[in-house]
Amino acid sequence: MPILKFDETPAELVRPGLERKIIHTGELMTVVIDFTDGPWEEPEPPHSHPHVQTSYVAAGEIVFYCEGEPDQHLKAGDMFAVPTGKMHTVKLLTRHVRLVDSFHPLREDFLS
C-alpha cells in the first residue's frame, strides 16, 4: 500500500502558480493541487475529461463552473463532483487555493 507523507513528497510544478502532488492505486487517483496565483479576474478555460471527479476545497475560495449547473461560490470545507464528459472550471477568489481531487479511472495524462 503506497504511503506518501505530504512534507516529504516533492511537488510537480505544472506552471507558475500551480503545483500538484499525486497518489494512486490501479483504479483511483488523488491529486492535491495548490494554486498560489490568485485571485483571478477570469476563470481558467473550461475542460472536460472521461474521468469521474470529486473535489474537496481544502483552503481558499473559488467559483466552480460546471456545464448545465448554476455557478457555485465554494470555500474551504465544501465539495463538488463532476460527471464524466462535463465541461467545468474554476476561478480563484483568494491568493491560495488547495483542492483535493479524486479521479476514476486514473488520469494517465497526469502521470510522468
C-alpha positions in Angstrom: 0.0 0.0 0.0 1.6 3.3 -1.0 2.1 5.9 1.7 3.2 9.5 0.9 4.0 12.0 3.6 3.0 15.4 2.4 6.1 17.3 3.5 8.4 14.5 2.1 6.7 14.3 -1.3 8.1 16.7 -3.9 5.5 18.8 -5.8 5.3 18.8 -9.5 5.4 22.3 -11.0 2.6 22.3 -13.6 3.0 26.0 -14.3 4.0 29.0 -12.3 1.4 29.3 -9.5 0.2 25.7 -9.8 1.8 22.7 -8.1 0.4 19.2 -7.6 1.1 16.0 -5.6 -0.3 12.7 -6.7 -1.0 9.3 -5.1 -2.8 6.5 -6.9 -3.7 2.9 -7.0 -4.5 0.9 -10.1 -8.0 2.4 -10.2 -8.2 5.6 -8.1 -6.1 8.8 -8.2 -6.0 11.6 -5.6 -4.3 14.9 -6.6 -3.5 17.7 -4.1 -3.5 20.9 -6.2 -2.0 24.2 -4.8 -2.8 27.4 -6.6 -0.8 30.4 -5.4 -1.5 33.0 -8.1 -5.0 34.1 -7.2 -7.3 35.9 -7.2 -8.1 35.7 -10.9 -10.2 38.1 -12.9 -11.3 35.3 -15.2 -11.7 31.5 -14.8 -9.4 29.1 -16.4 -10.6 27.8 -19.8 -13.3 25.1 -19.3 -12.3 21.5 -19.9 -13.8 18.0 -19.8 -12.4 14.5 -19.4 -13.7 11.0 -19.4 -12.9 10.6 -15.7 -15.4 10.9 -12.8 -14.1 13.6 -10.4 -14.8 14.6 -6.9 -13.1 17.6 -5.3 -12.7 18.9 -1.8 -11.8 22.6 -1.2 -9.1 22.3 1.5 -8.1 26.0 1.5 -9.3 29.3 0.0 -12.3 30.2 -2.1 -13.3 29.6 -5.7 -16.2 29.9 -8.1 -16.9 26.5 -9.6 -18.5 26.3 -13.0 -20.0 23.2 -14.4 -21.9 22.8 -17.7 -25.7 22.9 -17.1 -25.3 23.8 -13.4 -25.5 27.2 -11.6 -22.1 28.8 -10.7 -21.2 28.0 -7.1 -19.1 30.1 -4.7 -17.2 27.5 -2.6 -14.9 27.8 0.4 -12.7 25.6 2.5 -14.7 22.5 3.6 -17.0 22.5 0.5 -17.0 19.7 -2.1 -18.1 19.2 -5.7 -18.4 16.4 -8.2 -18.0 16.4 -11.9 -19.7 13.7 -14.1 -17.7 12.2 -16.9 -17.6 14.4 -20.0 -19.0 17.6 -18.4 -17.2 20.9 -19.2 -16.1 22.5 -15.9 -13.6 25.0 -14.5 -12.8 27.2 -11.5 -11.9 30.9 -10.8 -9.8 31.6 -7.7 -11.2 34.2 -5.3 -8.2 34.1 -2.9 -4.4 34.1 -3.4 -4.0 30.5 -2.3 -6.4 27.7 -3.1 -5.8 24.0 -2.3 -8.1 21.4 -4.0 -8.0 17.7 -3.3 -9.3 16.0 -6.4 -10.0 12.3 -6.8 -10.4 10.7 -10.3 -11.6 7.3 -11.6 -10.1 5.9 -13.7 -6.6 7.2 -13.4 -5.7 10.4 -15.2 -2.9 8.9 -17.3 -2.1 12.4 -18.6 -1.1 13.4 -15.1 1.5 10.6 -14.8 5.0 11.2 -15.9 
